Amino acid sequence: MTKLEAIIQPSKLESVKEALIELGVQGMTISDVRGHGRQKGHTEVYRGREYTVDLLPKIKLELVLADEQVSAATEAIIKAAATGKIGDGKIFLSKVDEVIRIRNQERGAAAL
């Protein structure tokens, strides 16, 4: 099993969600987050004063997938979220040792 964490633009959430649902992804956790990468934010003017917005709004998706779903899900996210511009986001993959469903104590892939 693999945990996939993706940081994407808020405007791309619906297209990414649809792409993952098409693949048969059963569950995902979505959070509103703030941060920056290489773009380091930007400056804006409000009421005549300039200020720096260095933590930009992003969406974080978290999924735990069977290993055979990982490459298809990764490609679906890349295809749905890419604009070709800076700030498109990142995908992080890490191994998951065990999953336990709290309701009935199922373990492993059955708990996904």
ZIMOWO-V757598 format. One record per backbone hydrogen bond with DSSP energy under -1.0 kcal/mol. NH is the residue of the N-H (numbers start at 1). CO is the residue of the C=O. If there is no record, write none. Layout:
nh:co
NH:CO
NH:CO
This chain:
nh:co
2:65
3:94
4:63
5:92
6:61
7:90
8:59
12:9
13:10
16:12
17:13
18:14
19:15
20:16
21:17
22:18
23:19
24:21
25:20
29:62
31:60
33:58
35:56
40:37
42:53
44:51
46:49
49:46
51:44
53:42
56:35
58:33
59:8
60:31
61:6
62:29
63:4
65:2
69:66
73:69
74:70
75:71
76:72
77:73
78:74
79:75
80:76
81:77
82:78
90:7
92:5
94:3
96:1
101:106
105:101
108:99
111:108
112:109
